[in-house]
Amino acid sequence: MAREEQILERWRTLTPEKQQQVLEFVDSLQSEPESEYVPQTPLAKKLWEIRTRALTSGMRLLNETEIEQELAERRGGYCES
Protein backbone atom coordinates (compact mmCIF):
# COMPACT_ATOMS: atom_id res chain seq x y z
CA MET A 1 0.00 0.00 0.00
CA ALA A 2 1.36 3.43 -0.93
CA ARG A 3 1.95 6.01 1.77
CA GLU A 4 -0.74 8.27 0.34
CA GLU A 5 -3.28 5.45 0.62
CA GLN A 6 -2.21 4.75 4.20
CA ILE A 7 -2.62 8.40 5.09
CA LEU A 8 -6.05 8.63 3.46
CA GLU A 9 -7.21 5.41 5.10
CA ARG A 10 -6.21 6.68 8.54
CA TRP A 11 -7.48 10.21 7.81
CA ARG A 12 -10.99 8.89 7.18
CA THR A 13 -11.15 7.33 10.65
CA LEU A 14 -10.33 10.61 12.42
CA THR A 15 -12.85 12.95 13.97
CA PRO A 16 -13.12 16.42 12.41
CA GLU A 17 -11.18 17.80 15.41
CA LYS A 18 -8.34 15.34 14.88
CA GLN A 19 -8.32 16.10 11.15
CA GLN A 20 -7.89 19.79 12.01
CA GLN A 21 -4.95 18.90 14.27
CA VAL A 22 -3.37 16.96 11.41
CA LEU A 23 -3.75 19.94 9.08
CA GLU A 24 -2.20 22.27 11.65
CA PHE A 25 0.68 19.85 12.15
CA VAL A 26 1.33 19.62 8.41
CA ASP A 27 1.22 23.42 8.19
CA SER A 28 3.79 23.66 10.98
CA LEU A 29 6.06 21.19 9.18
CA GLN A 30 5.84 23.19 5.98
CA SER A 31 6.50 26.51 7.71
CA GLU A 32 9.51 25.27 9.70
CA PRO A 33 12.74 26.39 8.09
CA GLU A 34 15.20 23.63 7.43
CA SER A 35 17.58 23.55 10.34
CA GLU A 36 21.14 24.61 9.74
CA TYR A 37 22.06 23.70 13.29
CA VAL A 38 24.76 21.06 13.53
CA PRO A 39 25.38 19.73 17.04
CA GLN A 40 29.07 19.67 17.94
CA THR A 41 29.35 17.76 21.20
CA PRO A 42 28.20 14.22 21.97
CA LEU A 43 25.59 15.56 24.40
CA ALA A 44 24.27 18.06 21.85
CA LYS A 45 24.05 15.29 19.24
CA LYS A 46 22.07 13.08 21.63
CA LEU A 47 19.71 15.91 22.62
CA TRP A 48 19.19 16.87 18.97
CA GLU A 49 18.36 13.26 18.14
CA ILE A 50 15.81 13.14 20.98
CA ARG A 51 14.26 16.39 19.77
CA THR A 52 14.06 15.12 16.21
CA ARG A 53 12.40 11.87 17.28
CA ALA A 54 9.90 13.80 19.41
CA LEU A 55 8.96 16.10 16.55
CA THR A 56 8.71 13.19 14.13
CA SER A 57 6.34 11.40 16.48
CA GLY A 58 4.05 14.44 16.48
CA MET A 59 5.05 16.05 19.74
CA ARG A 60 4.54 19.79 19.75
CA LEU A 61 7.22 22.09 21.12
CA LEU A 62 6.18 24.44 23.90
CA ASN A 63 6.67 28.18 23.58
CA GLU A 64 8.29 30.23 26.34
CA THR A 65 5.00 31.01 28.08
CA GLU A 66 3.92 27.37 28.03
CA ILE A 67 7.27 26.27 29.47
CA GLU A 68 6.99 28.76 32.32
CA GLN A 69 3.41 27.62 33.00
CA GLU A 70 4.39 23.94 33.05
CA LEU A 71 7.31 24.60 35.38
CA ALA A 72 5.08 26.52 37.76
CA GLU A 73 2.49 23.73 37.73
CA ARG A 74 5.07 21.02 38.33
CA ARG A 75 6.80 22.90 41.10
CA GLY A 76 3.61 24.14 42.73
CA GLY A 77 4.97 27.64 42.61
CA TYR A 78 3.77 31.08 41.69
CA CYS A 79 2.19 31.46 38.27
CA GLU A 80 1.25 34.76 36.63
CA SER A 81 -2.08 34.71 34.79
C-alpha angles and dihedrals in degrees: 000000000000120000091245090056091048091051093048092047092053093040091059092057094055126098116244088256092054091046088055090051090052091051091049091049092051090048090052091050091051094047095048111101114233107265118249091184114120115189113228106189128057090246092050090049091052093047091047090051091051091049092049092050091048093051092045090053090055100260113152120225117236121236122229094269093049091049092052090048093050092048091051091049094048094046095041089232138135117307126189114221 
